[in-house]
Amino acid sequence: MKLKEKMKNNKHKKFDKKKLIGTISKKHIKNGSYTMVMSVIFIAVVVVLNMIVNAIPSKYSEIDISSQKLYSIGDDTKAMLKNLDKDVTIYQIAQSGSEDENITNLLKKYEDESKHVKVEQKDPVVNPKFVTEYTSDDLSANSLIVVCGDRNKVIDYNNIYESTMDYQTYRSQTTGFDGEGQITSAIGYVTSEDLPILYTLEGHGEKEMDSTIKEDIEKANMDIQSLNLLTEGSVPDDADCLFIDSPSTDISEDEKTAIIDYLENGGKAMIFSDYTTEDLPNFDAVLENYGVQREAGIVFEGDNQHYAMQMPYYLVPTINSTDASSETVSGGYYVLAPYAQGIRKMDDVRDTVTINSILTTSDQAYSKTDLNSDTLEKEDGDEAGPFDLGVSITETLDDDKETQIVYYSTSNLMESQVNQMVSGGNEKLIIESLKWMTDTEDSATVSIPSKSLSVSYLTLTDYDAAFWKICTIGLIPGFFLVVGFAVWMKRRKA
């Protein structure tokens, strides 16, 4: 009865709101408010940190882990951008949402590196007439237009990515990324007041310039023009450098005089020669006027650390640090010089002439004069080394002029296949040598090689190849054989 009466009494009680509210303690309210405030603070911190990270230049916030550093800019480009004193605008021609990320990220590196570089995207759909202000060609999507004042240069997208045909599948494969090379070249072009002119001597069976080297020279914004001294009579006054590429027949007496006159007036020249049975007295006279002579025969190496591919005439010389080669040395490059002749420094050179060795063989090298011999070993009559295979020559003249010559005793340095064997070392050396001679206050010859997307070559001398052959065939199997024998002995005794 008591339980029924209690239930009856509870049924008639009224609902008390104040009493319900009182059941929510102050402690719960305090904890809830604290959690809400902390959540707001956390969200605010995340937003602020995100804004700070986005404001950090990409060169600090992004790391290029690709083996070829495809999405970074090199030291040569950074040095050029550091010295840039003119405003440059780079337009990326692409529809919104269809930008090439590789190119976009690379452009950010340029913008971060110099306050004088500005990058803008132009949508051809929104601005259909923009491209026609600079070119009448139909540009591919993600092409670039580099502008500085009244000068501009168009970089077509197809020149940024290199491709070759795979004749097994008959499909085009992308083999290289030349973004940095093309953009740096374009900036140099639009900001230079006076582009250097390189005259190539013709008419004596000279080798045709390798296409890869030619592209690199053009990317360095050098204007390549041919020169026939028989018709011209003299080297043009606007020549910044004379290029002589291994003539197979001799130059004439008048041509010799014209070349020496040009050089003695502060001219610059890059000269290559190859072994030939032809007499070249006038060509040799130009070299001898500056204290160097060609050795007879072809240089062979007796030190297997200085030749490659088991061929002692595929020379891997020591690269000496000079004004024409210091960057190649510091970059740790190899140079491969097949079929080279030795260069001998003469004793009776003028006091004003300075000759520096660029490429040098080992002491065990020798110049083989009898190329019909049945042996590759050194014989009686062969000239003993060491030899120079490349030299830089300077002569100080009056009126603050200076003659500069770079001479290499094999034109095979410029062959693409030879260059690939040393992962671009030959190419690097040749362009640096030209840069040394042609750089002026009004122009800078910066040429960045294309970055390969294919397999890079590992340069091994014959000494290195023999060492790893011994390791893989002898030492490593021998190690496991000894360990196996020890384990067998231990188990046998047990």
SULCOR-V739339 format. One record per run of one state. SS is the DSSP state (helix for helix, strand for strand, loop for the rest). FROM is the first residue (numbers start at 1). TO is the last residue. If there is no record, write none. Layout:
BEGIN
ss->SS from->FROM to->TO
ss->SS from->FROM to->TO
END
This chain:
BEGIN
ss->loop from->1 to->1
ss->helix from->2 to->11
ss->loop from->12 to->16
ss->helix from->17 to->22
ss->loop from->23 to->25
ss->helix from->26 to->55
ss->loop from->56 to->57
ss->helix from->58 to->61
ss->loop from->62 to->74
ss->helix from->75 to->82
ss->loop from->83 to->87
ss->strand from->88 to->93
ss->loop from->94 to->100
ss->helix from->101 to->113
ss->loop from->114 to->116
ss->strand from->117 to->122
ss->loop from->123 to->130
ss->helix from->131 to->133
ss->loop from->134 to->142
ss->strand from->143 to->148
ss->loop from->149 to->150
ss->strand from->151 to->155
ss->loop from->156 to->156
ss->helix from->157 to->160
ss->strand from->161 to->166
ss->loop from->167 to->170
ss->strand from->171 to->177
ss->loop from->178 to->178
ss->helix from->179 to->191
ss->loop from->192 to->196
ss->strand from->197 to->201
ss->loop from->202 to->210
ss->helix from->211 to->219
ss->loop from->220 to->222
ss->strand from->223 to->227
ss->loop from->228 to->228
ss->helix from->229 to->232
ss->loop from->233 to->240
ss->strand from->241 to->245
ss->loop from->246 to->252
ss->helix from->253 to->264
ss->loop from->265 to->267
ss->strand from->268 to->272
ss->loop from->273 to->280
ss->helix from->281 to->288
ss->loop from->289 to->291
ss->strand from->292 to->294
ss->loop from->295 to->297
ss->strand from->298 to->300
ss->loop from->301 to->303
ss->helix from->304 to->306
ss->strand from->307 to->308
ss->loop from->309 to->310
ss->strand from->311 to->315
ss->loop from->316 to->317
ss->strand from->318 to->319
ss->loop from->320 to->325
ss->helix from->326 to->330
ss->loop from->331 to->336
ss->strand from->337 to->338
ss->loop from->339 to->342
ss->strand from->343 to->345
ss->loop from->346 to->352
ss->strand from->353 to->360
ss->loop from->361 to->365
ss->strand from->366 to->368
ss->loop from->369 to->382
ss->strand from->383 to->384
ss->loop from->385 to->387
ss->strand from->388 to->396
ss->loop from->397 to->401
ss->strand from->402 to->408
ss->loop from->409 to->410
ss->helix from->411 to->414
ss->loop from->415 to->415
ss->helix from->416 to->421
ss->loop from->422 to->424
ss->helix from->425 to->438
ss->loop from->439 to->450
ss->strand from->451 to->452
ss->loop from->453 to->460
ss->strand from->461 to->461
ss->helix from->462 to->493
ss->loop from->494 to->494
END
